[in-house]
Amino acid sequence: MFRNMLTSFLDNEKITTTDAKAKELRSIAEKMITLGKRGDLHAMRQSAAYIRDKKVVTKLFTTIAPRYKERPGGYTRIVKLGARLGDNAPLSMIELVEEQMEPKPAAKSAVKKTPGELTVPKAGTRATTAQDETVSASLQVEAPVSEVPSASVKEGDAESQVKTD
């Protein structure tokens, strides 16, 4: 059963199965990808003994394994999908990780900015300009806090001060 699942998984690069089967398939698939990264004849014969489909073995060694050449492990991802309708079995989708792994930088160095220099924003943010600063400055409230009017409210015997907007 796992030979067929592994063949389908490497052929489609994504399959849906139960949680327990996905967890077991993960270890087998990662071993096969590691064999594909080795790329020698012995590794190809070892994977062909388990996979049994020459097209999938060729795909493993030519397209899948080179994709993860710099990655030290963790080639698959398991995503929980919920329960199956018929027997309420927990379902998961196991898929190959697509993004390229980049090594983390050792340490960030402190970058000093000059007063007129515009900083480059990170992804998802936008750069501020002089026009943005003037707009935000004009939107600020002009009245100081001490000049905000207040009203007296009497509750029973006690009198309390309440600021009105």
C-alpha positions in Angstrom: 0.0 0.0 0.0 2.8 2.5 0.9 4.6 1.7 -2.4 1.5 2.7 -4.3 1.0 5.8 -2.1 4.6 6.8 -2.6 4.4 6.4 -6.3 1.2 8.5 -6.5 2.7 11.1 -4.2 5.9 11.5 -6.2 3.9 11.5 -9.4 1.3 14.1 -8.3 3.5 15.9 -5.7 0.3 16.1 -3.4 -2.2 13.5 -2.1 -5.0 13.4 0.4 -5.0 10.5 2.9 -5.6 9.8 6.6 -3.3 11.4 9.3 -1.6 8.2 10.3 -0.9 7.2 6.7 0.4 10.7 5.9 2.8 10.6 8.8 4.2 7.2 7.8 4.4 8.2 4.2 6.4 11.3 5.1 9.4 9.3 6.4 9.5 7.0 3.3 9.2 10.0 0.9 11.9 11.9 2.6 14.3 8.9 2.4 13.5 8.5 -1.3 14.2 12.2 -1.9 17.5 11.9 0.0 18.4 9.0 -2.3 17.5 11.2 -5.3 19.8 13.9 -4.0 22.7 11.4 -3.9 22.1 10.7 -7.6 24.3 7.7 -8.1 23.4 4.4 -9.7 23.2 2.6 -6.4 20.7 5.2 -5.0 18.6 4.9 -8.2 18.5 1.1 -7.9 17.5 1.3 -4.3 14.6 3.7 -5.0 13.6 1.7 -8.1 13.3 -1.4 -5.8 10.7 0.5 -3.7 8.9 2.7 -6.3 8.5 0.2 -9.2 7.5 2.8 -11.7 10.4 3.9 -13.9 8.8 7.2 -15.0 8.4 8.2 -11.3 11.9 7.2 -10.5 13.2 9.3 -13.4 11.0 12.2 -12.2 12.4 11.8 -8.7 16.1 11.9 -9.9 15.7 14.6 -12.6 13.1 17.1 -11.3 12.2 16.6 -7.6 15.6 15.8 -6.0 17.5 18.7 -7.7 14.9 21.1 -6.4 16.0 20.2 -2.9 19.7 20.0 -3.5 20.6 22.8 -0.9 17.9 21.8 1.6 19.0 19.6 4.5 15.7 17.9 5.1 12.0 18.6 5.5 10.9 18.1 1.9 7.2 17.4 2.8 4.4 19.2 4.6 1.3 17.7 6.2 -1.8 19.9 6.3 -4.8 18.7 8.4 -8.1 18.9 6.5 -10.6 17.7 9.0 -12.8 14.6 9.2 -13.9 12.4 6.3 -17.7 12.4 5.8 -18.2 8.7 5.6 -16.4 7.3 8.6 -15.2 10.5 10.4 -11.5 9.6 9.9 -9.1 12.5 10.2 -7.8 13.6 6.8 -4.6 15.2 5.8 -3.0 16.4 2.7 0.7 15.6 2.2 2.6 17.7 -0.3 6.1 18.6 -1.4 7.4 21.9 0.0 7.7 24.2 -3.0 9.6 27.3 -1.8 13.4 27.5 -2.0 15.2 27.4 1.3 17.6 30.3 1.9 20.2 30.1 4.6 19.6 32.6 7.4 22.0 35.5 7.7 24.5 35.3 10.5 23.7 38.6 12.2 22.2 41.9 11.2 24.5 44.9 11.2 23.3 48.3 12.3 22.8 50.6 9.4 23.1 54.3 10.0 20.9 56.6 8.0 21.7 60.1 6.9 18.9 62.7 7.5 17.9 63.0 3.8 18.1 59.3 3.0 15.0 57.4 2.1 14.9 53.8 3.6 13.9 50.9 1.5 10.8 49.2 3.0 10.4 45.5 3.7 8.0 43.5 1.7 4.4 44.3 2.5 5.1 47.9 3.7 5.4 51.1 1.9 8.0 53.9 1.9 7.2 57.2 3.6 7.7 60.4 1.7 7.7 64.1 2.6 4.1 64.4 1.3 2.9 61.6 3.6 4.5 63.4 6.6 2.8 66.7 5.8 -0.6 64.9 5.4 -0.1 63.1 8.8 1.0 66.4 10.4 -2.1 68.2 9.2 -4.4 65.5 10.6 -3.1 66.0 14.1 -5.5 67.6 16.7 -4.8 71.2 17.2 -6.3 71.7 20.7 -4.1 70.8 23.6 -5.5 68.4 26.2 -5.8 71.1 28.9 -8.3 73.1 26.9 -10.8 70.2 26.5 -14.1 71.3 28.0 -15.4 69.3 30.9 -18.9 69.0 32.5 -19.9 68.2 36.1 -22.2 65.3 36.6 -24.0 64.8 39.9 -24.8 61.2 41.0 -26.5 61.0 44.3 -24.3 62.8 46.8 -21.0 62.6 44.9 -20.0 64.9 42.1 -17.6 63.8 39.4 -15.8 65.5 36.5 -16.4 64.1 33.0 -14.6 65.3 29.9 -16.8 65.9 26.8 -15.6 65.4 23.3 
